[in-house]
Amino acid sequence: MTLEQAQTVVRTVVAEAPAPVSVFVADGSGELVAAATMDGAAPDTRLNAQRKAYTAARSDAVSTKALAEKLGSKPPAELASFDPFFTFFLGGVAAFEGDSRVGAVGVSGLPGADDDALARRALAEAGLEAR
């Protein structure tokens, strides 16, 4: 994910969010490329957005929603072996260019389905495919 794409994601999320949110855009390793916290967003939204992007960038699933669905039937021992920074809240979405995962975005502060939809719209605006 380029810096320009990441900044487009951040600008789109901030412009389209119906209430204060935090947005975290990560590279393919889950590390920071760009981020913002809107005035009035709850402090915990920062870490939640970071964890959502990290999870979507690093997991075998392509979104935090897909990962939660995939793991729903796994035994507790298998679940305990996952990266402790992973999260299963909706709003983390992987970004693709062709077949390559180039990063991810995490949005936090709205109901989960709304975080997810906003992340997907922002990736599309940056010319990236959300899966």
Secondary structure in CASP SS format (residue, H / E / C, confidence):
PFRMAT SS
TARGET T0000
AUTHOR 0000-0000-0000
METHOD secondary structure of the structure
MODEL  1
M C 1.00
T C 1.00
L H 1.00
E H 1.00
Q H 1.00
A H 1.00
Q H 1.00
T H 1.00
V H 1.00
V H 1.00
R H 1.00
T H 1.00
V H 1.00
V H 1.00
A H 1.00
E H 1.00
A C 1.00
P C 1.00
A C 1.00
P C 1.00
V C 1.00
S E 1.00
V E 1.00
F E 1.00
V E 1.00
A E 1.00
D E 1.00
G C 1.00
S C 1.00
G C 1.00
E C 1.00
L E 1.00
V E 1.00
A E 1.00
A E 1.00
A E 1.00
T E 1.00
M C 1.00
D C 1.00
G C 1.00
A C 1.00
A C 1.00
P C 1.00
D H 1.00
T H 1.00
R H 1.00
L H 1.00
N H 1.00
A H 1.00
Q H 1.00
R H 1.00
K H 1.00
A H 1.00
Y H 1.00
T H 1.00
A H 1.00
A H 1.00
R H 1.00
S C 1.00
D C 1.00
A C 1.00
V C 1.00
S E 1.00
T H 1.00
K H 1.00
A H 1.00
L H 1.00
A H 1.00
E H 1.00
K H 1.00
L H 1.00
G C 1.00
S C 1.00
K C 1.00
P C 1.00
P H 1.00
A H 1.00
E H 1.00
L H 1.00
A H 1.00
S C 1.00
F C 1.00
D C 1.00
P C 1.00
F C 1.00
F C 1.00
T C 1.00
F C 1.00
F C 1.00
L C 1.00
G C 1.00
G E 1.00
V E 1.00
A E 1.00
A E 1.00
F E 1.00
E E 1.00
G C 1.00
D C 1.00
S E 1.00
R E 1.00
V E 1.00
G E 1.00
A E 1.00
V E 1.00
G E 1.00
V E 1.00
S E 1.00
G C 1.00
L C 1.00
P C 1.00
G H 1.00
A H 1.00
D H 1.00
D H 1.00
D H 1.00
A H 1.00
L H 1.00
A H 1.00
R H 1.00
R H 1.00
A H 1.00
L H 1.00
A H 1.00
E H 1.00
A C 1.00
G C 1.00
L C 1.00
E E 1.00
A E 1.00
R C 1.00
END
